[in-house]
Every structure is written in structure tokens, then in C-alpha cells.
Amino acid sequence: MTTSTKTAKIDRLAELTAQNETTSGASLWREAFRRLKTNKMAIIGAAIIAVFIVMAIVGPWLAPHSATALTWKSEVLVNQGKFVDSPRGGNWFGLDHLGRDTFSRFLIGARQTLLVGVVSMLIGLIVGAVIGAASGAAATLGGRLGQKIDTVIMRVVDMMLALPSLLLAVSIAAVMGQSLTTVMIAVGVVQIPIFARLLRGSMLAQGSKDYVLAAQSLGIRKRRIVVTNILPNSLSPVIVQATLSLATAIIEAAALSYLGLGNPDPAVPEWGVMLSQAQRFFEHAPMMAVYPAVGIIITALGFTLLGEAMREALDPKLRG
């Protein structure tokens, strides 16, 4: 086959997929963004996320006091149940059981929570996408070997999905030992089968499109079609899932920290650690638990609202 013939076939493939790429590529995202701008749920979710990110980035500089200094320890009498957990001058969220400023710890703890959530999600996204793309490509290309590869990969993914996510994360964290890195890896591993299954299914759906059959009829190798067309057009649901997974990652990371599997230094503020420390003093100082709990709930809600709005905006059934 001459170079000119190959070029002509590739150009023809571009023409055949132009309509598909128009509805699945750039114009789809433009249409989705237009829908998101008028979606109240998306606006609220984006606002919550923006506040959380800004707080995580600049929080350490905005914190009025040190997060570890026991400045007001003399005012906290644990044995007598005396706590200053309500707002007062100089301590907007009151004090914790060691006389530390709760507001400063809340601000600085947001950074740790964001870091764990984002890194965990990226671990699940990258590894899951690689596995899902390999399985989806093997299934799409067909052949006995491709089917066997797809079957083996999906059975492993199914076994991971069969285990409760929190139980799997706790097991991994318990084996690897107590550290913040352990929490990131444990939560990230839980996300891997979700992304793998989603990308594989999306690639199989794209593989049945008319433009794939038309391209094959021109003699274009299916491997090129998979890499240049099927895979890029399959990423939309994965991106949406990444937003939703951030909410799950934050909750599961906080749960592991609450169980004592997070940062081994309890002086380092993190919302899950703060919640765990407040449990012992809930009767005398309930607000110690309320502040980090509300932070976790609202942040997870923001990512969930935005993710659900993106899912609706990208749903072809809702596009007119």
C-alpha cells in the first residue's frame, strides 16, 4: 500500500468520524458547559469546591494561630469536663481538648484532606484507566487472544468489586502500616476497578458505532481506530466519575484516619483525625466533632453535586 493511499484512507476516516467527534468531542463539552452554567446544582457544587480549594491553599497563611501550639492548655480541664468549644474572641471555633485553636486546625486540616482526596483519586484514575483501556482494546480488537486477555482482566476487577470498598481499604492500610501515604494508596486501590470497568464499557459502546465499521471497510487497521478515535471518545464518563470519586475518596480517607490508620502524628491536623479525637469528649464538647464533620460532609456534597450535574450535562439522551 502506497503512502498516498494510506493518507487518503486516514483522511476518509477523519471525514467519517467528523460527525461522531462533533457530538462526542469538543462540541459535546461546549454544550455540557452551557448546560452547567444554567444548572443550579452545578453552580452550588462548584462554589463549594472553590471555597474548599481556596481554603486548602491559603488556609495555613490565614490561620490566626499555630495548629500545634498548646496556647490555652491551662483553660482546658479534661478531668473536670471544662471545655471552651464554643466561639469566643480570638478562637472562632473554640479550643480542643489540648487547648489548641480549633479554627486554625480546621483551616490547615483542609489541605491534608484535599491532598489525600486528589492523590487517591489520581491513583485510581490512572491505574484504572490503563487497565480499562487495555481490556477494552483487547475486547474491541477481538481475536481469541484478545478475548482471553479481556476475560482475565475483568475477572480480577470483578473480584476487587466484590469486596466492600471500606473493608478493602482498611485491609490494605492495616497491612501497609499507619501513614498518610498508606491512606492514599488504600483509597486509590479501591477506586481502580470502578474506573477500569467504566472505561472498558465505554470503549465497547464506541466500538459498535457506525464510524468504526465504515473505517474498517476502508481497510484502516482497527488498532489505529482504537487509539485515535475509540479511546478519546470514551473518556467523557471517566472524567465525570473522577469528580464523583473525589467525594468518595475524601469520605473514605477521613474514615481511615478516624480509625487510626492515617498520619501517625496526631498533632498534624486532618479532618478525620480531628473527628477521632473529638469522639472521646463529645459529651462535654460536641462542637469539636461538629466542625470537621460538617467540613467533610459539605465538601463531599460539593463534588457530588458537580459530578451529578456533569453526568446529566453529558448524557446524550438529555441533549437536544
C-alpha positions in Angstrom: 0.0 0.0 0.0 1.5 3.3 -1.1 1.9 6.3 1.3 -0.7 8.3 -0.7 -3.2 5.5 -0.4 -2.7 5.3 3.4 -3.1 9.1 3.7 -6.3 9.0 1.7 -7.8 6.4 4.0 -6.8 8.3 7.1 -8.4 11.4 5.6 -11.5 9.4 4.9 -11.6 8.1 8.4 -11.5 11.7 9.7 -14.5 12.6 7.5 -16.4 9.5 8.7 -15.7 10.3 12.3 -16.3 14.0 12.0 -19.9 13.8 12.9 -19.2 11.4 15.8 -16.4 13.7 17.1 -18.6 16.7 16.8 -21.2 15.1 19.0 -18.7 13.4 21.3 -15.8 15.7 21.3 -15.3 19.5 21.5 -18.9 20.4 20.8 -20.2 18.0 23.4 -18.1 19.7 26.1 -19.2 23.1 24.9 -22.8 22.0 25.1 -22.2 20.5 28.5 -20.6 23.7 29.8 -23.6 25.7 28.5 -25.9 23.4 30.5 -23.7 23.5 33.6 -23.8 27.3 33.6 -27.6 27.2 34.0 -27.7 24.3 36.4 -28.2 25.5 40.0 -26.9 22.2 41.3 -23.6 22.6 39.3 -23.2 26.2 40.4 -23.6 25.3 44.1 -21.3 22.3 43.8 -18.6 24.4 42.0 -18.9 27.2 44.6 -18.4 24.7 47.5 -15.4 23.2 45.7 -13.9 26.6 45.0 -14.2 27.6 48.7 -12.7 24.3 49.8 -9.7 24.6 47.4 -9.0 28.2 48.3 -9.2 27.3 52.0 -6.8 24.4 51.4 -4.3 26.5 49.5 -4.2 29.7 51.6 -5.5 28.2 54.9 -2.1 27.9 56.6 -1.5 31.6 56.0 -5.0 32.6 57.1 -4.8 30.6 60.3 -4.7 33.0 63.2 -2.7 30.7 65.5 -0.4 27.7 65.3 -2.2 24.4 64.8 0.0 22.6 67.2 0.7 25.2 70.0 -1.0 24.4 73.3 -1.5 28.1 73.9 -4.7 27.8 76.1 -4.0 24.4 77.8 -4.4 26.0 81.2 -8.0 26.8 80.3 -8.9 23.2 79.4 -9.6 20.9 82.3 -10.3 17.5 80.8 -10.9 15.8 84.2 -13.5 18.3 85.2 -15.2 18.4 81.8 -14.3 22.1 81.3 -14.1 22.9 77.6 -14.2 26.1 75.6 -15.6 24.5 72.4 -17.8 27.4 71.5 -16.7 30.6 69.6 -15.1 33.3 71.6 -12.8 36.3 70.9 -9.6 35.0 69.4 -10.9 31.5 69.0 -13.7 31.4 66.4 -14.3 27.7 66.8 -13.2 27.4 70.4 -10.5 25.1 71.7 -9.9 21.4 71.6 -9.0 19.1 74.5 -5.4 20.2 74.5 -6.1 23.9 74.4 -5.3 24.3 70.6 -7.2 26.7 68.4 -9.8 24.6 66.6 -10.4 27.1 63.8 -6.6 27.1 62.9 -6.6 23.3 62.9 -9.7 23.2 60.7 -8.2 25.5 58.1 -4.9 23.7 57.9 -6.6 20.3 58.0 -8.4 21.2 54.8 -5.1 21.0 52.9 -4.4 17.4 54.2 -7.9 16.4 53.3 -7.7 17.8 49.8 -4.2 16.3 49.2 -5.4 12.8 50.3 -8.5 13.0 48.2 -6.8 14.2 45.0 -3.9 11.8 45.2 -6.1 8.9 45.9 -8.4 9.7 43.0 -5.4 10.1 40.7 -4.1 6.7 41.7 -7.4 5.1 41.0 -7.9 7.1 37.7 -4.5 6.4 36.2 -4.2 2.8 37.1 -7.8 2.0 36.4 -7.7 3.8 33.1 -4.7 1.9 32.0 -6.3 -1.4 33.0 -9.7 -0.5 31.4 -8.0 0.7 28.2 -6.0 -2.5 27.9 -9.1 -4.6 28.5 -11.3 -2.5 26.2 -8.8 -2.5 23.4 -8.3 -6.3 23.7 -12.1 -6.8 23.6 -12.6 -4.4 20.7 -9.8 -5.7 18.6 -11.3 -9.2 19.0 -9.5 -12.5 18.3 -9.0 -15.4 20.7 -6.1 -13.8 22.4 -7.8 -10.5 22.9 -10.9 -12.2 24.4 -8.8 -14.2 26.8 -6.9 -11.0 27.9 -10.2 -9.2 28.4 -11.7 -12.1 30.4 -8.7 -12.4 32.7 -8.5 -8.7 33.4 -12.2 -8.4 34.1 -12.3 -11.4 36.4 -9.6 -9.7 38.6 -11.6 -6.5 38.5 -14.8 -8.3 39.5 -13.0 -9.9 42.5 -12.0 -6.4 43.6 -15.5 -5.1 43.1 -16.9 -8.0 45.1 -15.2 -6.7 48.3 -16.7 -3.9 50.3 -14.7 -0.8 49.4 -14.1 0.4 53.0 -13.2 -3.2 54.1 -10.7 -3.4 51.3 -9.2 0.0 52.1 -8.9 -0.9 55.8 -7.2 -4.2 54.9 -4.7 -2.6 52.7 -4.0 0.2 55.3 -3.6 -2.4 58.0 -1.1 -4.4 56.0 1.0 -1.4 54.9 1.1 0.3 58.3 0.0 3.7 59.6 0.9 6.7 57.4 -0.7 9.3 55.2 0.8 7.6 52.1 -0.9 4.3 53.1 -4.3 6.1 53.2 -3.8 7.5 49.7 -2.8 4.1 48.3 -5.5 2.2 50.1 -8.3 4.6 48.9 -6.8 4.8 45.4 -6.7 1.0 45.0 -10.4 0.9 45.9 -11.1 3.3 43.0 -9.2 1.3 40.4 -11.9 -1.3 39.4 -14.5 1.4 39.1 -12.5 3.3 36.5 -11.4 0.2 34.8 -14.9 -1.2 34.3 -16.3 2.2 33.2 -13.6 2.9 30.6 -13.9 -0.7 29.2 -17.7 -0.4 28.9 -17.4 3.0 27.2 -14.9 1.6 24.7 -17.1 -1.3 23.9 -20.0 1.0 23.3 -17.9 3.2 21.0 -16.6 0.1 19.2 -20.1 -0.6 17.9 -20.6 2.8 16.3 -21.1 3.2 12.6 -17.9 5.1 12.0 -15.8 2.2 13.2 -17.5 -0.2 10.8 -17.1 2.4 8.0 -13.4 2.8 8.8 -12.8 -0.9 8.8 -14.5 -1.2 5.4 -11.8 1.2 4.1 -9.1 -1.2 5.3 -7.9 1.0 8.1 -6.3 -1.1 10.8 -8.6 -1.4 13.9 -5.6 -0.8 16.2 -5.4 2.8 14.8 -9.1 3.3 15.1 -9.0 2.2 18.8 -6.1 4.5 19.7 -7.1 7.6 17.7 -10.9 7.5 17.9 -12.5 4.9 20.2 -10.3 5.7 23.3 -10.5 9.5 23.1 -14.3 9.3 22.6 -14.7 7.0 25.6 -13.2 9.4 28.2 -16.2 11.6 29.0 -17.8 9.3 31.6 -14.4 8.6 33.1 -13.9 12.3 33.7 -17.3 12.6 35.3 -16.6 9.6 37.5 -13.3 11.2 38.6 -15.3 14.2 40.1 -17.7 11.8 41.9 -14.7 9.7 43.1 -13.2 12.7 44.8 -16.2 12.8 47.2 -15.9 9.1 47.9 -12.1 9.4 48.4 -12.5 12.3 50.9 -15.0 10.3 52.9 -13.0 7.0 52.9 -9.8 8.8 53.7 -11.5 10.5 56.7 -12.8 7.1 57.8 -9.3 5.5 57.7 -7.9 8.5 59.7 -10.8 8.2 62.1 -9.9 4.5 62.6 -6.3 5.5 63.4 -4.8 4.3 60.2 -3.8 7.8 58.9 -1.0 10.1 59.9 0.8 8.6 62.9 1.4 12.1 64.3 -2.0 13.1 65.9 -0.7 16.7 66.3 -0.9 17.2 62.5 -4.4 18.5 61.7 -6.6 16.5 59.4 -10.4 16.4 59.5 -10.6 12.6 60.1 -8.1 12.8 62.9 -9.9 15.8 64.5 -13.1 13.8 64.4 -11.5 10.8 66.0 -10.0 13.0 68.8 -13.4 14.6 69.4 -15.2 11.4 69.9 -13.9 10.9 73.5 -15.1 14.4 74.5 -18.4 14.5 72.6 -20.5 14.7 75.8 -18.6 17.8 77.1 -17.6 19.4 73.8 -19.8 18.3 70.9 -18.7 21.2 68.7 -15.2 19.7 68.5 -16.8 16.9 66.3 -19.3 19.1 64.5 -16.8 21.3 62.8 -14.7 18.6 61.0 -17.8 16.5 60.3 -19.6 19.4 58.6 -16.4 20.2 56.6 -16.3 16.6 55.3 -20.0 16.4 54.6 -20.2 19.8 52.7 -17.0 19.1 50.7 -18.2 15.7 49.6 -21.6 17.2 48.8 -19.9 19.8 46.6 -18.0 17.2 44.5 -21.2 15.0 44.3 -23.4 17.9 43.1 -20.9 18.9 40.4 -20.3 15.3 39.3 -24.0 14.6 39.0 -24.6 17.8 37.1 -21.8 16.9 34.7 -23.3 13.5 34.2 -26.6 15.0 33.3 -25.0 17.6 31.0 -23.0 14.9 29.1 -25.9 12.5 28.8 -26.8 12.2 25.1 -30.4 11.5 26.0 -30.8 14.9 27.5 -29.1 16.8 24.7 -31.5 18.4 22.2 
